[in-house]
């Protein structure tokens, strides 16, 4: 008898596929927005360092790695509060929608 109730409850799930797709799309979009500043700064620094390496003909591997690592750290410090606020806003919005999904 208990299994039948569980099956009935599982069939009447309120999480519609459209809502699940929207939540997933919002998750990926938020992740993209949070990663974008660090990736953009790192890519720009990598491009500048690569151009300088080509112009000076210095092909040292650590010369391209260290500036990108430092730039990523600086970008995380600079954009960290915004990134944290964006993730927290998404998480609190998701948690506040849970009662309407049950």
Rosetta constraint file for C-alpha pairs under 8 A:
AtomPair CA 1 CA 5 HARMONIC 6.74 0.50
AtomPair CA 2 CA 6 HARMONIC 6.42 0.50
AtomPair CA 3 CA 7 HARMONIC 6.20 0.50
AtomPair CA 4 CA 8 HARMONIC 6.20 0.50
AtomPair CA 5 CA 9 HARMONIC 6.10 0.50
AtomPair CA 6 CA 10 HARMONIC 6.04 0.50
AtomPair CA 7 CA 11 HARMONIC 6.16 0.50
AtomPair CA 8 CA 12 HARMONIC 6.44 0.50
AtomPair CA 9 CA 13 HARMONIC 6.80 0.50
AtomPair CA 13 CA 102 HARMONIC 7.84 0.50
AtomPair CA 14 CA 101 HARMONIC 5.76 0.50
AtomPair CA 14 CA 102 HARMONIC 6.46 0.50
AtomPair CA 15 CA 19 HARMONIC 6.45 0.50
AtomPair CA 15 CA 20 HARMONIC 6.62 0.50
AtomPair CA 15 CA 101 HARMONIC 5.93 0.50
AtomPair CA 15 CA 102 HARMONIC 7.94 0.50
AtomPair CA 16 CA 20 HARMONIC 6.36 0.50
AtomPair CA 17 CA 21 HARMONIC 6.13 0.50
AtomPair CA 18 CA 22 HARMONIC 6.15 0.50
AtomPair CA 19 CA 23 HARMONIC 6.10 0.50
AtomPair CA 20 CA 24 HARMONIC 6.13 0.50
AtomPair CA 21 CA 25 HARMONIC 6.03 0.50
AtomPair CA 22 CA 26 HARMONIC 6.07 0.50
AtomPair CA 23 CA 27 HARMONIC 6.10 0.50
AtomPair CA 24 CA 28 HARMONIC 6.29 0.50
AtomPair CA 25 CA 29 HARMONIC 6.05 0.50
AtomPair CA 26 CA 30 HARMONIC 5.99 0.50
AtomPair CA 27 CA 31 HARMONIC 6.19 0.50
AtomPair CA 27 CA 90 HARMONIC 7.95 0.50
AtomPair CA 28 CA 32 HARMONIC 6.07 0.50
AtomPair CA 29 CA 33 HARMONIC 6.17 0.50
AtomPair CA 30 CA 34 HARMONIC 6.12 0.50
AtomPair CA 30 CA 86 HARMONIC 7.43 0.50
AtomPair CA 30 CA 87 HARMONIC 7.18 0.50
AtomPair CA 30 CA 90 HARMONIC 7.46 0.50
AtomPair CA 31 CA 35 HARMONIC 6.18 0.50
AtomPair CA 32 CA 36 HARMONIC 5.93 0.50
AtomPair CA 33 CA 37 HARMONIC 7.61 0.50
AtomPair CA 34 CA 83 HARMONIC 5.36 0.50
AtomPair CA 34 CA 86 HARMONIC 7.28 0.50
AtomPair CA 34 CA 87 HARMONIC 7.62 0.50
AtomPair CA 35 CA 39 HARMONIC 6.19 0.50
AtomPair CA 36 CA 40 HARMONIC 5.88 0.50
AtomPair CA 37 CA 41 HARMONIC 6.16 0.50
AtomPair CA 37 CA 75 HARMONIC 7.00 0.50
AtomPair CA 37 CA 79 HARMONIC 7.18 0.50
AtomPair CA 38 CA 42 HARMONIC 6.07 0.50
AtomPair CA 38 CA 72 HARMONIC 5.66 0.50
AtomPair CA 38 CA 75 HARMONIC 5.47 0.50
AtomPair CA 38 CA 76 HARMONIC 6.38 0.50
AtomPair CA 38 CA 79 HARMONIC 7.96 0.50
AtomPair CA 39 CA 43 HARMONIC 5.96 0.50
AtomPair CA 39 CA 72 HARMONIC 7.66 0.50
AtomPair CA 40 CA 44 HARMONIC 6.12 0.50
AtomPair CA 41 CA 45 HARMONIC 6.16 0.50
AtomPair CA 41 CA 71 HARMONIC 6.65 0.50
AtomPair CA 41 CA 72 HARMONIC 6.89 0.50
AtomPair CA 41 CA 75 HARMONIC 6.82 0.50
AtomPair CA 42 CA 46 HARMONIC 6.02 0.50
AtomPair CA 42 CA 68 HARMONIC 5.35 0.50
AtomPair CA 42 CA 69 HARMONIC 7.72 0.50
AtomPair CA 42 CA 71 HARMONIC 5.99 0.50
AtomPair CA 42 CA 72 HARMONIC 5.73 0.50
AtomPair CA 43 CA 47 HARMONIC 6.13 0.50
AtomPair CA 43 CA 68 HARMONIC 7.89 0.50
AtomPair CA 44 CA 48 HARMONIC 6.28 0.50
AtomPair CA 45 CA 49 HARMONIC 6.08 0.50
AtomPair CA 45 CA 67 HARMONIC 7.02 0.50
AtomPair CA 45 CA 68 HARMONIC 6.01 0.50
AtomPair CA 45 CA 71 HARMONIC 7.04 0.50
AtomPair CA 46 CA 50 HARMONIC 5.99 0.50
AtomPair CA 46 CA 64 HARMONIC 6.66 0.50
AtomPair CA 46 CA 67 HARMONIC 7.70 0.50
AtomPair CA 46 CA 68 HARMONIC 6.06 0.50
AtomPair CA 47 CA 51 HARMONIC 6.20 0.50
AtomPair CA 48 CA 52 HARMONIC 6.22 0.50
AtomPair CA 49 CA 53 HARMONIC 6.07 0.50
AtomPair CA 49 CA 63 HARMONIC 7.83 0.50
AtomPair CA 49 CA 64 HARMONIC 6.08 0.50
AtomPair CA 49 CA 67 HARMONIC 7.83 0.50
AtomPair CA 50 CA 54 HARMONIC 6.20 0.50
AtomPair CA 50 CA 64 HARMONIC 7.05 0.50
AtomPair CA 51 CA 55 HARMONIC 6.17 0.50
AtomPair CA 52 CA 56 HARMONIC 6.05 0.50
AtomPair CA 53 CA 57 HARMONIC 5.40 0.50
AtomPair CA 53 CA 58 HARMONIC 5.11 0.50
AtomPair CA 53 CA 59 HARMONIC 6.29 0.50
AtomPair CA 54 CA 58 HARMONIC 6.98 0.50
AtomPair CA 54 CA 59 HARMONIC 7.96 0.50
AtomPair CA 59 CA 63 HARMONIC 7.95 0.50
AtomPair CA 60 CA 64 HARMONIC 7.23 0.50
AtomPair CA 61 CA 65 HARMONIC 6.57 0.50
AtomPair CA 62 CA 66 HARMONIC 5.93 0.50
AtomPair CA 63 CA 67 HARMONIC 7.05 0.50
AtomPair CA 64 CA 68 HARMONIC 6.71 0.50
AtomPair CA 65 CA 69 HARMONIC 6.19 0.50
AtomPair CA 66 CA 70 HARMONIC 6.17 0.50
AtomPair CA 67 CA 71 HARMONIC 5.96 0.50
AtomPair CA 68 CA 72 HARMONIC 6.05 0.50
AtomPair CA 69 CA 73 HARMONIC 6.32 0.50
AtomPair CA 70 CA 74 HARMONIC 6.20 0.50
AtomPair CA 71 CA 75 HARMONIC 5.99 0.50
AtomPair CA 72 CA 76 HARMONIC 6.09 0.50
AtomPair CA 73 CA 77 HARMONIC 6.27 0.50
AtomPair CA 74 CA 78 HARMONIC 6.03 0.50
AtomPair CA 75 CA 79 HARMONIC 5.75 0.50
AtomPair CA 75 CA 80 HARMONIC 7.62 0.50
AtomPair CA 76 CA 80 HARMONIC 5.01 0.50
AtomPair CA 77 CA 81 HARMONIC 7.85 0.50
AtomPair CA 79 CA 83 HARMONIC 6.08 0.50
AtomPair CA 80 CA 84 HARMONIC 6.02 0.50
AtomPair CA 81 CA 85 HARMONIC 6.05 0.50
AtomPair CA 82 CA 86 HARMONIC 6.07 0.50
AtomPair CA 83 CA 87 HARMONIC 6.27 0.50
AtomPair CA 84 CA 88 HARMONIC 6.01 0.50
AtomPair CA 85 CA 89 HARMONIC 5.98 0.50
AtomPair CA 86 CA 90 HARMONIC 6.27 0.50
AtomPair CA 87 CA 91 HARMONIC 6.11 0.50
AtomPair CA 88 CA 92 HARMONIC 5.99 0.50
AtomPair CA 89 CA 93 HARMONIC 6.04 0.50
AtomPair CA 90 CA 94 HARMONIC 6.13 0.50
AtomPair CA 91 CA 95 HARMONIC 6.10 0.50
AtomPair CA 92 CA 96 HARMONIC 5.98 0.50
AtomPair CA 93 CA 97 HARMONIC 6.36 0.50
AtomPair CA 94 CA 98 HARMONIC 6.65 0.50
AtomPair CA 97 CA 101 HARMONIC 6.60 0.50
AtomPair CA 98 CA 102 HARMONIC 6.57 0.50
